[in-house]
Amino acid sequence: MPTTRRKPAAVLAATACIALLASACTGQSDTSTQNDDASKDTTITFWHGWSTPSEVAAIQADVAAFQKAHPNIHVKVVGDINDDKINQALRAGGSNSPDVVSSFTTNNVGKFCSSNAFVDLAPFLKKDGIDPAKTFPKTMNEYTQFQGKRCALPLLGDSYALYYNKDAFKAAGIDGPPTTWSEFEADAKLLTKPKGDSYEQLGFMPDYHAYETTTEHYLAQWSPTYFDASGASNIAKDPAFEKGLAFQKQLVDGLGGFAKLEKYRTSFGEEYGATNPFNTGQVAMAMDGEWRLGMALAGKPKFDIGVAPLPVPDDQKATHGKGYLTGTIAGIAATSKKQNAAWELVKFLTTDTDAVVNFANAIHNVPSTFAALSSPKLQADPRFKTFLDIAQNPNSTTTPASVNGGQYLVSLQNLGYDIESGKQTDIKAGLAKTAQEIDAAIAQAK
């Protein structure tokens, strides 16, 4: 996502704002109880999170196209809405609450579904003959439902890949992007140019406080299983977590140590703009989403940008090409009294091929339907194809929905901070303790 794509800490904090939804929403998700006639003249309210002028114009263009196709349905659009505001509105209800809601926070799908804050879309999909499995890529299909209930649909996606400075690679004698983590580690060291107690150039900034280098973005390359069949935390049992956390710590130590890296990190400019450390050449490789390409090119960097799938563990080399996926979601508020009209807008925004393609083209995100991904109208730099391929790769993963939102990711990220800084030296013990913390929080939320 462009400038409004959340910083991990901000989004994880937002999950706490949804904690009250379970007792707040009593909306009915059965379309048979909805008496509104979507063919009659009506007005619905649509809340979304985009705020920059170009993004607002892009979503407004999609809404205008919808109103042209449905002249009887008028849409009141309200932008710059976060999940905290959604929570407050759905608790309060009334005429000022939204009918259609878009959220950047896929972490909260479990809460939206289990609390009935968003209605079950299965009846609507069945009524219109839409098969989600044939419409949306596998992982996007997964992150819009919880425990068999679908309360949202994907509205554009984000996939994570490796950005690399081709000029720096050439200067270091590296032929191409790494495909395994061992190759990546070797390249990161070759690309690093120390300068006193700092760096002239750092091969890669591994710290979890850095831009987009969150635990879940790293761990996706190990294809972890966060919960077992009973819903209990699996992080202490699946070796993927220990391996992923240990590798990141190895990178931190091998590239200069936590203190030196953190000091260098404070010299970085803004994440969204020309002073991003990848743009300025302060780092030669970066883990980032598809929106970064357009931003990086707009900053007119003095080097050639390369894009490739993120590396994978050496023993999973056959899965190279996968990545972490997330995205924006759209749903219908349970408090809405115009759910049939609201469904028409949700359906248009998420399944109309031209609507999805036009929006993706405008804000440089990954289309969220198979038809849009293969559309000849999709305008993309050849390097953007990497992200499209990751979105459709069956080995790509996401973080699963949970009844208390993304709180379990906050717990895991906090453990990551302790490990990289040296505060926690026993990764297995840390994972076991964190698993207990996650289970206790989930039990309390039920």
N, C-alpha and C positions, 0 to 999 in steps of 0.2 A: 504494500500500500504506500502511496506517496506521503506527503508531509504529515498526514494524520496517522500513519501507521504507528501504533503504540510502542513506547519503550517497554521492555518486558516488565520492569518493576512497577510501572504505572498500571499496566494491565492486570498484573497479578494482584495488585492492591484493589483494583476495581472488583475483583471477584468477591471480596468481603462485603461489598455493598449489596450483593444479591442475597445475603444470608437471611433477610427477613421475608423474602418472597414466598416461602413455603406457607406462612401463616397469613399472607396478605391476599393471595389470589384464589378466587373461587369460581373463576370463569368457566364456561361450558365449552368444551371442544367438539361437541357433536353438531355437525352442520344441520341436522334435522331440527334443532331447537332454534335455529336462526331464521327469522321471518323476513329479513330484509330482502328486497327484490333488486338484484344487481342490474336489472334492465331498466329500472326507474331512475329518475333524476335524483342524485344524492351527492353528498360531499363527505370525503374521508380524510383523515389526517395521517400523514406519513412522517415519521421521525427517522433521521439518519445522522451519522457522525461526521460527515465530511464538512470541512470548514474553509479550506483555501478557495479562492475565486475559481480556479480552473476545475477543481473537483466539484464544487457546488454547481457550476455551469454544466458539467457533464451529467450529473444525476438529474438536474432540472431538464436537460434535453431528453433523457429517457422518459421522464414523467410527462413531458409535453407530447412525446410520441404515443404514450399510453392514452392520454386524454384525446388525442386525435382519433385513435382507434375505438375509444369508448367515450364519446362526447357527453354521455349522460352522467359519467362519474367524474366529479371534480375533486382535485387533490390539493389539500393544504399541506405544503411542505415546510418542515421545521428542521434545520440543520444544526450541526455542532452539538449533538446529543450523546452523552456517554451513558454507561450502564447505571450509574448512580441516579441520573435523572429518570431513566426508564423505571428503576425501582420505585422511586418516589411517586411517579405518575400512576403506576399500576397499583400501588397501595391506596392512592387517593381516589382513583376512578373518576367518574364524572365526565362532563362534556369536554374538558380540556385534555383528557388522556388520548393517546394515539390509537389508531386502528391498525396501522402497519408499522413495524419497528425493524430497523436494521442495526446490527451490532457488529463491532470489530472483534468482539471477545468470544471466540469459539469455546474458550474455557468454561463459559457459563451456560452452555447448552444443557448440561445435566441439570442445573438448577432451574433453568427456564422450563424444561420438560417435566421434571418431577414435581415442581410446585404448581404446575398448570398456569404459569404466568403467560405462556404462549399456548395457543390451541393446537391440538393434534391435527396435522395436515393430511393424514392418511385418507380421511373421507373425501376431502377436496381432490386429492390426486386421483383417487379411484373414480370419482364422478367424471373427471375429465380424461380418463384413460392415460394418465401419465405414469410410466414405470420409472421410478427413481434410479434403479440399477442400470437402466438403458439410457438414462438421460444425463447422469452425473458421474464423473470418475469415482472409482471405488473409495478412495480416502475422503474425498469431499462428501460422498454419500454417508460415510461413517460419522463424520464430525457434526452432522446436523440432526442426530438422533441420540436417544439415551434409553437403554433397557427396552428396546423394541418400540419406543414411541418417537415419532418424527414430529418435532414441533418447529422445525426451521428448514429452510432450503438454502443452498450455497448461492451467494451473490458475489461472484468473482473470487479468485483464490490467490494465495501467496505461496510460492515455493522457494526454498533456500538452496543456494549453490555457492560455488567458489569464484570469486573475482580475483584476477591476478594481473599484475603489471608485466606485460609481454616484454617491454624494454628491459626491465630489471631482470627478468628471467634470462634474456639473451646475454646480458652483461655478466651474469653469474654462471653462464654455460649450461643452463638448464633447457632441455629441448622442448618440454611441454608440461602441462599441468599434471600434478600427482594423481594417481588413482587409488593409492592405499595410504593409510595413516603413517606408515613407516617412511614412505616416499615423501609425504607431506612434511614430516618432522625434519628429514634431511634437507629438503628444499628451504624450509623456514630458516634453518641455521645458515645455509649458504647465502641466503638473501639478507641476512642480518649484518649490519655494519655498525659495530659499537663506536661510540664517541665519548670518551671519558666515562662518566657515570650515567650516560644516556645513550642515545642512538642517532646515527646519521640516517639510518634506515633500519626498520625492524621487519623481519620476514613476515610475521603474523602476530597480532595482539591476542593472546589466548585467554586473558582474564575474563571472568564472568561479568565483571562490571563494564566491560567494553561493549561497543555497539553490536547488538544481535548475537553475541557469543553466550547465549544462555545454555543451561544444562540440557534443556529439551532439544535444542538445535543440534548440539553435539551428539547426544545420545541416540537421536533418530538413525544415525548411520550404523548403529549396532542392532537396530530393529528390536528394541526392548518391549517387554510385556509389563505394563505398570501395575495391573491388577490380576489376581487369579480368578478362577471361575466363580468363586464365592463372593467376589468383590473386595477381598482383602488386598492390602498393598503387597506387591510382589518384588519390590526393589531389593530386598535382602536375599531373595532366592534366585532371581535371574542374574547370571554372571555378567550380562551386558552392562548393568549399572556400575559394578565395581570396575570393569574394564574401561568403560568410558570415562569415569571420574579419575581413574589412575592415569589414563593417557593424558588428560588435560593437565593434571598436576606435573606429569613428566615434561610436557611442553613448557609450562611455566618455569620449571627449574632449568631446563635446557636452554631457554632463551634469555636468561639473565637473572631469574629469580623474581619473586612476587614484588618485593619492595621497589626494585629497579623498574619493573614493568609498570607498576602503579604510578610511579613518579612520571614516567614517560607519557602515560595515558592522560595525565592532567594537562598535557600540552596540546591535546587534540582540540580541534575546532568543533563546530556543531555537526551533529549527525546528518541533518538534512540540509545540505548546501555545499558550496564549492570548497569549504574548509574541512570537509570530511577527511580523515587521515588517509584514506585510500586515494582520494582525489589529489591530495597534496604530495603524495609520495612518501609519507611518513611510514606507511606500512605497504609491503609489496603484495600481500594477499589479504583477502577479507571474506568472511562468511556473511552473506547478506541475501536479501530478497530481490525479486525481479524488478521492483520499483527503482532499485538503486541504479540500474543501467541508464534509464532516461535521465536521472538526476546527475549521474557521473558525466555523461556525455554533454549535458547542458553546462556543466562547469568547465568544459573545454580543457581537460587535463593535457599535460604535455607528454603523454605516453599512450601507447596502444593498449586498450583494455581487452583482456581475455575473460571468457566465462566458461566454466566446466562444472559438472556435477561434483559435489563434495566427495572427498575420499571415503573409503570404507575400510573396515578392519582387514588385515592381510588375509585372514582365513575366510573372508566373505567377498573376495575380489569379483566373483561372478555376479554380484549384485550391484556393482558400480553403475551408477545412473539413477539411483534412488535418492530421496531427500526428504526433508521435513515439509509438511504441508499444513497450512491453516488458511484463514480467509474471512471474509465478511459473510454474515448470515442475515436472512430476512424471515420474519414470522408475523403472525397475527396476534395482537394482544387479546388476552382472554376477556378483558373488560369491554372490548368493542361490541357495539350493538349493530355493526354493519359488516359482519364477517364475510358474507358472500361477495360484497363489493370489494372488501379488502383483499380477498383471495384473488380477484381478477388482477389487482395491481401486483401482488406477490408473484403470481403465475407469469405475468408479462415480464417483470424485471428479471426473473430467474430462469425462464425457459424459452422466451422469445429469442431466437438466434441473433437477429439484427440488434436487438436491445442489448444483449450480453456483449456482442462484438463491439458495438459502438462505445459502450461504457469502458470495456477493456482497452480499446484503442486510445480513449481519451485520458485515462489515468494510469496507463502502463501496468495493468495487473493481468493475471492469468485468467482467461475465460473459464467459466465453471460448468460448461456443458460439453458433451462430446461434439455436438454439431458446431458449436462456436469455435472449439479448438481446431476444427478442420475447415473452418470457413475461409474462402478465398478473400473475404473482405477484411480479414485480420491483418492489421498493419504491424509488422514487427521487424526490428533489426535482426539479422541472421543469428546473432548471439542470443536473442530472446528465445529461440527455439529450444535452448537447453532447459529453460524453465517450463516450457510447454511439455517437453518430454518427461521431466520429473513429475509433473502433475498427473501424467497418465501412466507412470511406471507402477506396476502392481506391487512392487516392493517398497514404495514410498509409504511413510507412516505419519501419523499425527499423534497428539496427546489425547487420550480418551476422556470422555465426559465423566464427571463425578457429581454426586448429589450435592456437594458443597463447592461446586465450581472448580477453580484452579488452585484451591488451597494446598493440595498435595504438591503442586509444582513450587509453591512458595517454600514449603518445607524442604524439598529436594534442593532448590537453589540455595537456601541458607546453608545446607550441608556442604554444597559446592564451595561457597565462600570460605567456610571453615577449613576445608581440605586444601584449597589453593594457597591459602595464607599460612598454612602450617599449624593452625589451631587444633585441627583434628588430624591425627597421624594414622589412625586405624580406620581405614575406609569401611571394612566389614562391620566393625562395631558401630560406626556412624550410620551406616545403612540400616542396621537392625534397630537402632534407637529411633531413626527417622520413620521407619515403617510403623513402629508402634505409635508414634505421634500422628501419622496420617490416619491410621485405623481409628484412633480415639476421636479425632476430629470428624471423621465420617460418621461414626456411631452417634456422636452428639448431634449431628445435622439431620439425622433420620427422624 
